[in-house]
Amino acid sequence: MKFKILTLFPEMFPGPLAHSISGKALSKKLFEIEVINIRDFSDNKSNSVDEKPFGGGAGMIIKPDVMQNALDYATKDNIKNKKIIFLSPGGQTVNTDVVNKLVTFDELVIICGRYEGIDERFLKYNAIEEYSIGDFILSGGEIPSIILIDTCVRLIPEVLGNKNSLKFESFQNHLLEYPQYTKPSNWKGLSVPDVLLSGNHKKISDWRLIKSIEKTKNVRPDLYKLYCKKNKGEK
């Protein structure tokens, strides 16, 4: 899978993606990153890419012609199975279902917003979908893009060493992950639940499911409702 990133701050990449699990996958070429500097497509001597918004208001807006030139360059190879997205607070919230769909594409073109945003005409003209990583504001789309790429990379075959790692992670099947414990079995007077030391895999599996359901119900009632809907009668 290839990720193309349109940004005003190319020096932010690969950043954290060059380390740990994603870093190893990148070095093995299990995925690729191409960073495209939007400023390279400015048509003026000062290399400016933004203008004041029509109608007044704070901040600056990235110009549609500059963005179109950058996007045309990014998509010149005519990859058919690709998706173009814009990361902004006003988009659809990214969740596990969204990520599962995004990783089905051979190429994901990610546009990182800055300032007060991008001219709406550019987004409409190219039928670009907007996505958000949450209901809060960041300085730009670069950090969200790193987060999105990292979570996509984990789903690429051969990236994770243990095939069961994804199966039991939080949000799979709309449940948060169960509590985890390791050595020592007693720490500061706190003991590991006996069932985890029993060696009975059926009891351990049942305990983990119960704890996942309990945690989801208490912490994320919205996810718990989805879980109950998918697993009717199991509460």
ZAMARGU-4260 file (C-alpha; in steps of 0.2 Angstrom, whole numbers, plus 5000, padded with zeros to 4 digits):
<rodrens>
0) 5000/5000/5000 | 5006/5017/4996 | 5002/5034/5005 | 5004/5050/4997 | 5004/5065/5008
5) 5001/5083/5002 | 5007/5095/5016 | 5015/5112/5019 | 5027/5104/5031 | 5036/5089/5022
10) 5049/5089/5036 | 5037/5081/5048 | 5037/5065/5038 | 5040/5051/5041 | 5042/5056/5059
15) 5036/5043/5071 | 5032/5031/5056 | 5050/5028/5054 | 5051/5019/5071 | 5044/5004/5080
20) 5031/4993/5070 | 5028/5005/5056 | 5047/5009/5055 | 5051/4990/5052 | 5037/4988/5040
25) 5043/5004/5030 | 5061/4997/5030 | 5054/4980/5023 | 5044/4990/5010 | 5027/4983/5016
30) 5021/5001/5013 | 5027/5016/5005 | 5026/5035/5009 | 5028/5049/4996 | 5028/5067/5003
35) 5022/5081/4992 | 5026/5099/4996 | 5010/5109/4992 | 5021/5125/4992 | 5030/5118/4977
40) 5015/5122/4966 | 5013/5140/4971 | 5012/5151/4955 | 5021/5167/4963 | 5038/5172/4968
45) 5035/5172/4987 | 5028/5154/4986 | 5013/5159/4995 | 4998/5147/4994 | 4984/5156/5004
50) 4973/5171/5003 | 4961/5180/5014 | 4943/5172/5015 | 4929/5180/5005 | 4916/5187/5017
55) 4929/5191/5030 | 4934/5182/5045 | 4950/5176/5054 | 4964/5166/5046 | 4969/5162/5029
60) 4962/5149/5016 | 4973/5138/5005 | 4969/5142/4987 | 4960/5130/4975 | 4972/5132/4960
65) 4987/5128/4971 | 4979/5113/4978 | 4973/5107/4961 | 4991/5108/4954 | 4997/5098/4969
70) 4983/5085/4967 | 4986/5083/4949 | 5004/5079/4952 | 5000/5067/4965 | 4988/5057/4954
75) 4997/5058/4938 | 5001/5039/4938 | 4983/5035/4936 | 4981/5022/4950 | 4964/5016/4948
80) 4961/5008/4966 | 4965/5024/4976 | 4956/5035/4988 | 4959/5054/4991 | 4954/5061/5008
85) 4956/5077/5017 | 4959/5077/5036 | 4949/5091/5045 | 4939/5093/5061 | 4924/5094/5050
90) 4925/5077/5043 | 4918/5060/5047 | 4926/5052/5062 | 4939/5039/5059 | 4935/5022/5067
95) 4939/5004/5065 | 4926/5002/5051 | 4933/5017/5041 | 4951/5010/5043 | 4946/4993/5037
100) 4939/5001/5021 | 4954/5012/5018 | 4966/4998/5018 | 4957/4990/5004 | 4965/5003/4992
105) 4981/5002/4984 | 4985/5020/4986 | 4978/5033/4999 | 4981/5051/4995 | 4980/5061/5011
110) 4978/5080/5010 | 4984/5089/5026 | 4975/5105/5030 | 4982/5121/5038 | 4977/5138/5042
115) 4958/5140/5042 | 4956/5126/5029 | 4955/5124/5010 | 4944/5132/4997 | 4928/5122/4997
120) 4927/5122/4978 | 4943/5112/4977 | 4935/5098/4988 | 4918/5098/4979 | 4926/5098/4962
125) 4937/5083/4966 | 4923/5074/4977 | 4935/5073/4991 | 4929/5065/5007 | 4934/5073/5024
130) 4939/5063/5039 | 4943/5068/5057 | 4952/5059/5071 | 4941/5067/5084 | 4931/5082/5091
135) 4946/5093/5094 | 4957/5106/5085 | 4975/5103/5080 | 4987/5115/5071 | 4986/5105/5055
140) 4983/5088/5047 | 5000/5081/5048 | 4999/5073/5065 | 4981/5066/5061 | 4989/5059/5045
145) 5003/5050/5054 | 4990/5043/5066 | 4979/5037/5052 | 4994/5029/5042 | 5000/5020/5058
150) 4983/5012/5061 | 4981/5007/5043 | 4999/5000/5042 | 4994/4988/5057 | 4981/4980/5046
155) 4993/4976/5031 | 4998/4958/5030 | 5015/4953/5038 | 5016/4969/5048 | 5012/4962/5065
160) 5021/4947/5070 | 5007/4939/5079 | 4992/4936/5069 | 4981/4936/5084 | 4986/4954/5089
165) 4973/4962/5079 | 4959/4950/5084 | 4960/4955/5102 | 4963/4973/5101 | 4951/4987/5107
170) 4937/4991/5095 | 4937/4975/5086 | 4919/4968/5087 | 4915/4985/5095 | 4923/4980/5112
175) 4937/4988/5122 | 4952/4977/5126 | 4952/4967/5142 | 4964/4971/5156 | 4982/4964/5154
180) 4994/4958/5167 | 5012/4951/5168 | 5025/4947/5181 | 5026/4948/5196 | 5010/4940/5200
185) 5009/4950/5216 | 5014/4969/5215 | 5012/4981/5230 | 4999/4969/5237 | 4989/4968/5221
190) 4987/4951/5214 | 4984/4945/5196 | 4966/4937/5194 | 4967/4918/5198 | 4959/4913/5182
195) 4974/4920/5172 | 4985/4908/5182 | 4974/4893/5180 | 4980/4887/5163 | 4962/4884/5158
200) 4961/4893/5141 | 4942/4892/5140 | 4940/4900/5157 | 4953/4913/5153 | 4944/4917/5136
205) 4927/4919/5145 | 4935/4930/5158 | 4942/4941/5145 | 4926/4943/5136 | 4917/4947/5151
210) 4929/4960/5156 | 4929/4968/5139 | 4910/4969/5139 | 4911/4977/5157 | 4924/4990/5152
215) 4915/4994/5136 | 4898/4996/5145 | 4906/5008/5158 | 4918/5018/5148 | 4911/5018/5130
220) 4892/5015/5131 | 4890/5020/5113 | 4901/5006/5108 | 4892/4994/5120 | 4876/4998/5111
225) 4884/4993/5094 | 4890/4977/5102 | 4873/4972/5109 | 4865/4976/5092 | 4878/4965/5083
230) 4877/4951/5096 | 4858/4951/5101 | 4854/4944/5118 | 4872/4944/5124 | 4874/4957/5138
</rodrens>
